[in-house]
Amino acid sequence: MSAEPTRRIVLLRHAKADWPDVDDHERPLADRGRQDAPAAGRWLAGSGIVPELALCSTSLRTRETWKLAVHELPQRPRTVYEERLYEASLGELIALLNEVSDDVRDVLLVGHNPGMHGLADALAGSAENELLPRMNRSGFPTAAVAVLTFTGSWKTVEHGVGHLAAFWAPHS
């Protein structure tokens, strides 16, 4: 019997959005967001993180963030635009992860706060050095990335199961 594989959950908060007079779901990226999103992609590529599956909220700002970030990766993962990521609760985010096929080792979620921060904090049962306090002090800014690892099936993802292995934000 083989050991359970180590899996990665990569959480990317959308880059800085503009505030035009449109429905929240249709808010585009601001100029700073269009600069920070590729930087997040470059950080992922430089870290050797190329997820097999990306689940992206259907909001305009998350789709634009992903389009700019993925362009920096050495290969494009299969991408699913997931309506349930928009305004998702912590329980809904965990349920989405529980649905991921065990054929997938690394998954990336492109979403919103407070969900991305809440999920990273809830899953992190342990962390490298001072990453967890640093992430929590920062408030998980726009275009921030958290990388969590865990061992087991996606069906076992729950509070405290992960290890916060990395946290990056463009302006910190």
RAKAKA-V216294 format. One record per backbone hydrogen bond with DSSP energy under -0.5 kcal/mol. CO is the residue of the C=O (numbers start at 1). NH is the residue of the N-H. Records with the same first field share a line. If there is no record, write none. Layout:
CO = NH + NH
This chain:
5 = 152
7 = 150
8 = 10 + 107
9 = 11 + 148
10 = 12 + 109
11 = 13 + 146
12 = 111
13 = 143
14 = 143
16 = 30
20 = 22
23 = 26
24 = 27
25 = 60
27 = 61
28 = 18
30 = 34
31 = 35
32 = 35 + 36
33 = 37
35 = 39
36 = 40
37 = 41
38 = 42
39 = 43
40 = 44
41 = 45
42 = 46
43 = 47
44 = 49
45 = 48
48 = 50
52 = 78
53 = 108
54 = 56 + 80
55 = 110
56 = 82
59 = 63
60 = 64
61 = 65
62 = 66
63 = 67
64 = 68
65 = 69
66 = 70
67 = 71
69 = 72
70 = 73
75 = 77
78 = 54
80 = 56 + 82
81 = 83
82 = 58 + 85
83 = 86
85 = 88
89 = 93
90 = 94
91 = 95
92 = 96
93 = 97
94 = 98
95 = 99
96 = 99
97 = 100
101 = 104
105 = 8
106 = 52 + 53
107 = 10
108 = 55
109 = 12 + 111
110 = 57
111 = 14
112 = 116
114 = 118
115 = 119
116 = 120
117 = 121
118 = 122
119 = 123
120 = 124
122 = 160
123 = 125 + 162
126 = 164
128 = 131
130 = 134
131 = 135
132 = 136
133 = 137
134 = 138
135 = 139 + 140
141 = 144
144 = 13
145 = 168
146 = 11 + 148
147 = 165 + 166
148 = 9
149 = 163
150 = 7
153 = 156
154 = 157
158 = 161
162 = 125 + 126
163 = 149 + 165
164 = 128
166 = 147
168 = 145
169 = 172
